[in-house]
């Protein structure tokens, strides 16, 4: 590798890794806050009554706004990260496939394999962190409301619980990339399936070119 390319490569690598790291940290910290907040719902209701439940409802709406804010602020960054990791993974996988096919493996194979592994782990962690946050915002709060509905039978509290559950259903919080697509665990399967399609198409195209070139040289 040329010396002038090394700073650019180092800068790009650090950007990708740090962007992924801060995204994972942000999602998981907010998920912990949401889970702890949901866990204290019943205790706060027993201590403050209906006012405690309404307070939790306002806090939950605030956390949803923070979640959407995180999605908006980091949306473009995640689009760049996922796009870069996708290109790196497909390019390196195609190169590895080609090297294995022509049996020309060398030390470059190790670095390409590491690049593919990093790209796969990064994509999986980005999508998994988004899924963890989405579940933490929605599931624990909903379960606590169901538990509370069995413990309390007065009409006013039941109405408040129903409205809270309807709000959770209508809000349906989720992480997205610039509103172009939802980030979740299912995104991992979609991205890897798309990457495999590109790898197969590129490999077949390269093989077709090599076959045509060989036949032309023999002729």
Buried (B, 14 or more C-beta within 10 A) or exposed (E): EEEEEEEEEEEEEEBBEEBBEEBBEBBBEBBEBBBEBBEEBBEBBEEEEBEBBBBBBEBBBEBBEBBBEBBEEBBEBBBBBBEBBBEBBBBBBBBBBBBEEEEEEEEEBEEBEEBBEBBBEBBBBBBBBBBBBBBBBBBBBBEBBEEBBEEBEEEEBEEBBEEBBEEBEEBEBBBBBEEEBBBBBEBBEEBBEEBEEBBEEBBEEBEEEEEEEEEEEEE
